[in-house]
Amino acid sequence: MMIEMKNLLIYLLSAAALTAALTACDERHPENFRDISSVYFNNRIQGNVLCDSTDVTFVYESGDEMTVPVRVQLLGRTAEYDRPVEISVSSDNAVEGADYMLPEKSSVCLPAGATYFDYDVVLKRTEALRTGKKEIRLELHPNSHFTLSVTELRQTTDTTTVLGYRILFSDMFTEAPAAWDENILGKFSYTKFSLICTVLDIDPADFNDATVMTLPKQMFIYNEITDYIEEETAKMERGEEYDTDIIDPETGRPVEFPA
């Protein structure tokens, strides 16, 4: 019976890959599932592929905080009352409060009548993220309301845990934004990118959309930012207060466009 139960549970989770998410059991399910009440992490990427981690960056964010929702899914019947869910969070290099914030413990529950809820982790932009990634780990635990009936899901090429989830975050680029034109703006650098977005009040995400960041717009950006750098450089040379963000940390000199 234990083997049959495990196989049936795995079958139910596999079916979720086709239906996007499990819903509460109904009368069509076997009697054995009438009393099951379990939760698992159900986070999917394009193509409805279950994943046990996400890697995010602040580089396209205009604010200093980013919310990462982590989906917690019910396996079993809904209830007419809220049910607390036990989730622990740990990290080797991130500190709660300084690097991230968690929901109030009293709010971490599966709402009445719901089949899922999102555990929202708020990440905070810090200077350290410019040079390295931070990581936090989430783990589900059983309690008086929920068991952990299934620990992993077999997919096409691998096996994915559904009881743990990792969030990696940074403020770094792995490559230039999709719409950045080197013929106009020169070789990409974070210093250039940050200066443009700050001075000209441009949404960083615009540089990933060629329909927004058109060539005429990039020519406008080039003209505006080079004029700005000339003005600030003149202030620096006169010994006046100037915008230190125009300085390239690698050369110690004002940023050059389009070099």
C-alpha positions as CSV (number, residue, x, y, z in Angstrom):
1,M,0.0,0.0,0.0
2,M,2.9,2.4,0.8
3,I,4.4,1.9,-2.7
4,E,1.0,2.4,-4.4
5,M,0.5,5.5,-2.4
6,K,3.9,7.0,-3.4
7,N,3.3,6.1,-7.0
8,L,-0.1,7.8,-7.0
9,L,1.3,10.9,-5.4
10,I,4.1,11.1,-8.0
11,Y,1.5,10.7,-10.7
12,L,-0.5,13.6,-9.3
13,L,2.5,15.9,-9.3
14,S,3.5,14.8,-12.9
15,A,0.0,15.7,-14.0
16,A,0.6,19.2,-12.7
17,A,3.2,19.8,-15.4
18,L,0.4,19.6,-17.9
19,T,-2.3,21.4,-16.0
20,A,0.1,24.1,-14.5
21,A,-0.9,23.5,-10.9
22,L,-2.6,20.9,-8.8
23,T,-6.0,21.8,-7.5
24,A,-7.8,20.3,-4.6
25,C,-8.8,16.7,-4.7
26,D,-12.4,16.0,-5.6
27,E,-14.7,12.9,-5.5
28,R,-13.0,11.5,-8.7
29,H,-9.7,10.8,-6.7
30,P,-9.2,7.5,-4.9
31,E,-10.5,7.2,-1.3
32,N,-6.8,7.0,-0.2
33,F,-6.4,10.7,-0.9
34,R,-9.4,11.9,1.1
35,D,-7.3,12.7,4.1
36,I,-4.1,13.9,2.4
37,S,-3.1,17.4,3.3
38,S,0.4,18.3,2.0
39,V,2.3,21.2,0.6
40,Y,5.2,21.6,-1.8
41,F,7.0,24.4,-3.7
42,N,5.6,24.7,-7.2
43,N,7.6,27.3,-9.1
44,R,7.8,27.1,-12.9
45,I,9.5,28.9,-15.7
46,Q,8.7,29.2,-19.4
47,G,7.4,25.9,-20.8
48,N,5.9,25.0,-17.5
49,V,9.1,23.5,-16.2
50,L,9.3,23.0,-12.5
51,C,12.5,24.6,-10.9
52,D,14.0,24.7,-7.5
53,S,15.9,28.0,-7.8
54,T,15.8,31.4,-9.4
55,D,18.7,33.8,-10.2
56,V,17.6,37.5,-10.3
57,T,19.5,40.8,-10.8
58,F,18.8,44.4,-9.8
59,V,20.4,45.8,-13.0
60,Y,17.0,46.4,-14.7
61,E,15.3,47.5,-11.6
62,S,14.8,51.3,-10.9
63,G,14.1,50.8,-7.2
64,D,16.2,49.4,-4.3
65,E,13.8,46.5,-3.5
66,M,12.6,43.6,-5.5
67,T,9.9,41.1,-4.5
68,V,10.4,37.4,-5.4
69,P,7.2,35.4,-5.0
70,V,7.7,31.7,-4.1
71,R,4.7,29.6,-4.8
72,V,3.5,27.1,-2.2
73,Q,1.0,24.5,-3.5
74,L,-1.5,22.4,-1.8
75,L,-1.8,18.7,-2.4
76,G,-5.1,17.7,-0.9
77,R,-8.5,19.2,-0.1
78,T,-9.1,22.9,0.7
79,A,-10.3,23.9,4.2
80,E,-12.7,26.5,5.4
81,Y,-10.1,28.2,7.6
82,D,-6.5,29.5,7.2
83,R,-3.8,26.9,7.8
84,P,-0.2,28.0,8.9
85,V,2.7,26.7,6.7
86,E,6.1,26.2,8.3
87,I,9.0,27.6,6.1
88,S,12.5,28.2,7.3
89,V,15.0,30.6,5.6
90,S,18.8,30.4,5.8
91,S,21.8,31.9,4.1
92,D,25.6,31.8,4.3
93,N,26.2,35.3,3.0
94,A,22.9,37.3,3.3
95,V,21.4,38.8,6.5
96,E,17.7,39.3,7.2
97,G,16.9,42.9,7.5
98,A,20.0,44.1,5.7
99,D,19.8,42.0,2.5
100,Y,16.3,40.7,2.5
101,M,13.0,40.8,4.3
102,L,10.5,38.0,5.0
103,P,6.7,38.0,5.5
104,E,5.4,38.2,9.1
105,K,5.3,34.7,10.5
106,S,1.6,35.1,11.4
107,S,0.8,35.7,7.7
108,V,2.5,32.6,6.3
109,C,-0.5,30.4,5.8
110,L,-2.7,28.8,3.1
111,P,-5.8,30.9,3.1
112,A,-9.3,29.4,3.5
113,G,-10.5,27.8,0.3
114,A,-7.2,28.3,-1.5
115,T,-5.0,25.8,-3.3
116,Y,-1.8,27.9,-3.2
117,F,-0.3,31.1,-1.9
118,D,2.9,33.1,-2.6
119,Y,5.6,33.5,0.0
120,D,6.9,36.9,-0.9
121,V,10.7,37.5,-0.3
122,V,11.7,41.1,-0.6
123,L,15.3,41.5,-1.7
124,K,17.3,44.7,-0.9
125,R,19.8,46.3,-3.3
126,T,23.2,46.8,-1.6
127,E,26.7,47.9,-2.7
128,A,27.9,44.3,-2.2
129,L,25.7,43.0,-5.0
130,R,27.8,44.9,-7.5
131,T,30.6,42.5,-7.1
132,G,29.1,39.2,-6.0
133,K,25.9,37.2,-5.6
134,K,24.0,36.4,-2.4
135,E,21.9,33.4,-1.8
136,I,19.1,32.5,0.5
137,R,17.5,29.0,0.9
138,L,13.9,28.3,1.7
139,E,12.8,24.9,3.2
140,L,9.3,23.5,3.9
141,H,8.7,21.7,7.2
142,P,5.7,19.5,8.3
143,N,3.4,20.8,11.0
144,S,0.1,19.9,12.6
145,H,-1.8,21.0,9.4
146,F,0.4,19.7,6.6
147,T,2.6,16.7,5.9
148,L,5.3,16.6,3.1
149,S,4.0,13.6,1.1
150,V,6.2,14.2,-1.9
151,T,9.9,15.3,-1.8
152,E,10.8,15.5,-5.5
153,L,9.4,15.4,-9.0
154,R,11.0,13.4,-11.9
155,Q,11.0,15.5,-15.1
156,T,12.3,14.7,-18.5
157,T,16.0,15.2,-17.9
158,D,16.4,15.4,-14.1
159,T,14.8,15.2,-10.7
160,T,13.7,18.4,-8.9
161,T,13.2,18.9,-5.2
162,V,9.8,20.4,-4.2
163,L,10.7,20.9,-0.5
164,G,13.5,23.4,-1.0
165,Y,14.0,26.6,-3.0
166,R,17.0,28.8,-3.6
167,I,17.0,32.5,-4.5
168,L,20.3,33.9,-5.9
169,F,20.5,37.7,-6.4
170,S,23.0,40.3,-7.5
171,D,23.3,43.7,-9.1
172,M,25.6,42.6,-11.9
173,F,25.4,42.1,-15.6
174,T,26.3,38.9,-17.4
175,E,26.1,40.6,-20.8
176,A,25.0,43.9,-22.3
177,P,21.3,44.7,-22.5
178,A,19.7,43.5,-25.7
179,A,19.1,46.9,-27.2
180,W,22.5,48.5,-26.3
181,D,24.0,49.8,-29.6
182,E,27.8,49.9,-29.3
183,N,28.1,52.0,-32.5
184,I,26.3,54.8,-30.7
185,L,27.0,54.3,-27.0
186,G,30.3,52.5,-27.3
187,K,31.4,49.4,-25.3
188,F,29.0,48.6,-22.6
189,S,29.9,49.2,-18.9
190,Y,27.9,49.3,-15.7
191,T,29.2,52.9,-15.1
192,K,27.9,54.1,-18.4
193,F,24.6,52.3,-18.0
194,S,24.0,53.6,-14.4
195,L,25.0,57.2,-15.3
196,I,22.6,57.2,-18.3
197,C,19.6,55.8,-16.3
198,T,20.2,58.1,-13.4
199,V,20.9,61.4,-15.2
200,L,18.3,61.0,-17.9
201,D,15.7,59.2,-15.7
202,I,15.4,56.2,-17.9
203,D,13.9,52.9,-16.8
204,P,16.8,50.4,-16.9
205,A,14.4,47.8,-18.4
206,D,14.0,50.0,-21.5
207,F,17.4,48.8,-22.7
208,N,16.1,45.3,-23.1
209,D,13.4,46.4,-25.5
210,A,14.5,47.5,-29.0
211,T,11.0,48.9,-29.8
212,V,11.5,51.3,-26.9
213,M,15.3,51.9,-27.1
214,T,15.3,52.9,-30.8
215,L,18.4,54.2,-32.6
216,P,17.1,57.8,-32.7
217,K,16.5,57.6,-28.9
218,Q,20.0,56.3,-28.4
219,M,21.4,59.2,-30.5
220,F,19.4,61.5,-28.2
221,I,20.9,59.8,-25.1
222,Y,24.4,60.1,-26.6
223,N,24.0,63.8,-27.2
224,E,22.5,64.5,-23.7
225,I,24.9,62.4,-21.7
226,T,28.0,63.7,-23.5
227,D,26.9,67.3,-22.8
228,Y,26.3,66.4,-19.2
229,I,29.8,64.8,-18.8
230,E,31.4,67.9,-20.4
231,E,29.6,70.2,-18.0
232,E,30.5,68.1,-14.9
233,T,34.1,67.6,-16.1
234,A,34.5,71.4,-16.4
235,K,33.3,71.8,-12.8
236,M,35.8,69.2,-11.7
237,E,38.7,71.0,-13.5
238,R,37.6,74.3,-11.9
239,G,37.7,72.7,-8.5
240,E,34.0,72.9,-8.0
241,E,31.6,70.3,-6.7
242,Y,30.7,67.9,-9.5
243,D,28.9,64.5,-10.1
244,T,31.5,61.9,-9.2
245,D,29.4,59.2,-11.0
246,I,30.9,60.5,-14.3
247,I,34.3,58.9,-13.3
248,D,35.1,55.5,-14.7
249,P,36.5,53.5,-11.7
250,E,38.8,51.6,-14.1
251,T,40.6,54.7,-15.6
252,G,39.9,57.3,-12.9
253,R,38.9,59.7,-15.7
254,P,35.4,60.8,-16.9
255,V,33.5,58.2,-18.9
256,E,33.9,58.5,-22.6
257,F,31.2,57.9,-25.3
258,P,31.3,56.1,-27.6
259,A,34.7,54.6,-26.6
